[in-house]
Amino acid sequence: MSLVTWQDLCLDALDVDAQARFWSAASGLSVADPAPPARLAGPTPGHTLWVNPVDRPHVVKNRTHLDIDCGSVEELVALGARVLAPAAETGLGWTVMADPEDNEFCAFVRTPEALPAYRLHGIGVDCVDPAAQARWWGDLFGVDPVHEVDGGDWWTLAGVAADDRMTLDFNTVPEPRTQPNRLHWDVVGRVDELLARGASYVGDQPDWTVLADPEGNEFCVFPPE
């Protein structure tokens, strides 16, 4: 039994309009409401990406990032992204890029017939202990994590996010967390149950509560209807 269900994604931005336009074009979502916070809409409410105004710029590598499909790296550069680590140089199956506000993301080039309309297919999460993080979130979502060792070493949760294709991927990194994340997900659940499972309290807003997971990653909890 799951303690939470997926609600949507949120991205912090200095320039909400510019970031909403970039991520709409890059993700295949439409700008349903441009007024801050901007709402990018997709085929279901769970595909929503909110672009929230903040006064805090990107200063360190994000510990959460998006994985997206694309027709080419060049088309993303034309939208305002820049290349950080080309696949041709790293030997990996993706190119590491940065959006116009320097938020890192991974771009996977697909053939035209394999390129979906909705292009967000994963969320990468940097961790000190990816196995523990994947198990913690898996316990909340009611899904067992899978240890992936083909071409790397990470832990994956599937079928818990916007659709069956989107995964949460937990990877090991050496650097500690020093700044709030600029990308987070929202869930529906009960705050008291999550605190009892090891979440920590960050703050309250009128319609939701901000918590953090065991490694300090913020997420927002909305009460069940």
C-alpha positions in Angstrom: 0.0 0.0 0.0 1.4 3.4 -0.9 1.6 6.3 1.5 1.8 8.9 -1.3 0.7 9.4 -4.8 2.4 11.5 -7.5 1.0 15.0 -8.1 3.3 17.1 -10.3 6.7 18.7 -10.8 8.0 22.1 -9.9 11.0 24.1 -11.2 12.3 27.3 -9.6 13.1 30.2 -11.9 14.4 33.7 -11.9 12.6 34.5 -15.2 9.4 32.5 -15.1 8.3 33.5 -18.6 11.6 32.6 -20.3 11.9 29.3 -18.4 8.3 28.4 -19.1 8.8 29.0 -22.8 12.0 26.9 -22.9 10.6 24.0 -21.0 7.4 24.0 -22.9 9.3 23.6 -26.1 11.8 21.1 -24.7 9.2 18.9 -22.9 6.3 18.9 -25.3 4.0 20.6 -22.7 1.9 23.6 -23.4 1.9 26.9 -21.4 -1.6 26.7 -20.0 -1.2 29.6 -17.6 1.8 32.0 -18.1 1.2 34.1 -14.9 3.7 33.3 -12.2 3.8 30.6 -11.2 3.5 29.4 -14.8 1.7 26.1 -15.4 2.8 23.8 -18.2 0.1 21.2 -18.9 0.2 17.8 -20.5 -2.2 14.9 -21.1 -3.0 14.4 -17.4 -2.7 16.6 -14.3 0.2 14.4 -13.2 2.2 15.7 -16.2 2.0 19.3 -15.0 5.2 21.2 -14.6 5.0 24.4 -12.5 7.6 27.1 -13.0 7.8 29.0 -9.7 9.3 32.4 -9.2 12.3 32.6 -6.8 15.1 35.2 -6.2 17.7 32.5 -5.8 20.0 31.8 -8.8 21.6 28.5 -9.7 24.9 28.5 -7.8 25.9 24.8 -7.5 25.2 21.6 -9.4 21.6 20.5 -8.9 20.9 17.3 -7.0 17.7 16.7 -9.0 17.5 17.0 -12.7 15.3 16.1 -15.7 16.0 13.5 -18.3 14.4 14.4 -21.7 14.1 13.0 -25.2 15.0 15.2 -28.1 15.4 15.0 -31.9 18.9 16.5 -31.6 21.1 18.4 -29.2 21.2 21.2 -31.7 17.5 21.9 -31.4 17.9 22.3 -27.7 20.8 24.7 -28.2 18.6 26.7 -30.5 16.1 27.0 -27.7 18.7 28.5 -25.4 20.4 25.4 -23.8 24.1 24.8 -23.8 26.2 21.6 -23.8 28.1 20.7 -20.7 29.3 17.1 -21.6 28.7 15.7 -25.1 27.8 12.1 -25.4 30.5 11.7 -28.0 33.1 12.6 -25.4 31.7 10.8 -22.3 30.7 7.6 -24.1 27.4 7.7 -22.3 24.0 7.4 -24.0 23.1 11.0 -23.2 24.4 14.6 -23.4 24.6 16.6 -20.3 23.2 20.1 -20.9 22.1 23.2 -19.0 18.9 25.2 -19.5 18.9 29.0 -19.8 19.2 29.4 -16.1 22.0 26.8 -15.9 19.9 23.9 -14.5 21.5 20.7 -15.6 19.5 18.1 -17.6 20.3 15.1 -19.7 19.3 14.9 -23.3 18.7 11.5 -25.0 18.6 11.8 -28.8 15.8 9.7 -30.4 15.0 8.8 -34.0 11.9 10.6 -35.4 9.7 7.5 -35.0 10.8 7.0 -31.4 10.4 10.6 -30.3 7.3 10.9 -28.1 5.1 14.0 -27.8 5.7 14.2 -24.1 9.5 14.2 -23.7 10.2 14.1 -20.0 11.1 10.5 -19.2 13.1 10.6 -16.0 14.3 12.5 -12.9 17.8 12.0 -11.8 18.5 12.3 -8.0 22.1 12.7 -6.7 22.6 10.8 -3.4 25.1 9.9 -0.8 23.3 6.6 -0.4 21.2 5.9 -3.5 20.1 2.5 -2.3 18.7 3.9 0.9 17.0 6.8 -0.9 15.4 4.6 -3.5 14.1 2.2 -0.8 12.8 5.2 1.3 10.9 6.6 -1.7 9.9 3.2 -2.9 8.3 2.5 0.5 6.3 5.7 0.3 5.1 5.0 -3.3 4.6 1.3 -2.6 7.1 0.1 -5.3 10.2 -2.0 -5.0 13.3 -0.2 -6.4 15.4 -1.9 -9.1 19.2 -2.0 -8.9 20.5 -1.1 -12.4 24.0 -2.2 -13.2 23.9 -2.3 -17.0 26.1 0.5 -18.1 26.2 2.1 -14.7 25.2 1.7 -11.1 22.0 3.3 -9.9 18.6 2.5 -8.4 15.3 3.1 -10.2 11.7 3.5 -9.3 9.3 3.0 -12.2 5.5 3.5 -12.4 5.3 6.1 -9.6 5.5 9.4 -11.5 3.6 11.1 -14.3 3.3 7.9 -16.4 4.6 4.4 -16.6 7.6 5.6 -18.7 8.9 8.2 -16.3 11.4 6.9 -13.7 13.1 8.2 -10.6 16.8 7.4 -10.8 19.0 7.6 -7.7 22.7 8.0 -8.4 25.8 8.2 -6.2 27.7 11.5 -6.1 30.7 12.5 -4.0 29.7 16.1 -3.2 27.4 16.9 -0.2 24.1 18.8 -0.6 24.7 22.5 0.1 21.7 24.4 -1.5 17.9 23.9 -1.8 17.0 22.0 -5.0 15.6 24.0 -7.9 13.5 21.0 -9.1 11.2 19.0 -6.8 8.1 16.9 -7.0 4.8 17.2 -5.2 2.9 14.3 -3.7 -0.5 13.7 -2.1 -0.2 12.2 1.4 -0.5 12.6 5.1 2.2 14.7 6.8 2.1 12.8 10.1 2.7 9.5 8.3 5.6 10.8 6.4 7.2 12.4 9.4 6.9 9.0 11.1 8.7 7.4 8.2 11.7 9.7 8.5 10.8 12.9 6.6 11.7 16.2 8.2 9.5 19.3 8.5 10.5 22.4 6.5 7.5 24.7 6.6 3.8 25.2 5.9 2.1 27.0 3.1 -1.7 27.7 2.9 -2.4 24.6 0.7 0.5 22.3 1.3 3.4 21.4 3.7 7.0 21.4 2.7 9.0 18.3 3.9 12.4 16.9 3.2 13.5 13.3 2.6 16.4 11.7 4.6 19.0 13.4 2.5 17.4 16.8 2.7 15.6 17.0 -0.7 12.5 19.1 -0.4 9.1 18.0 -1.6 5.6 19.3 -1.1 2.8 17.3 0.4 -0.9 18.0 -0.4 -3.6 16.5 1.7 -5.9 13.9 0.3 -9.2 15.2 -0.9 
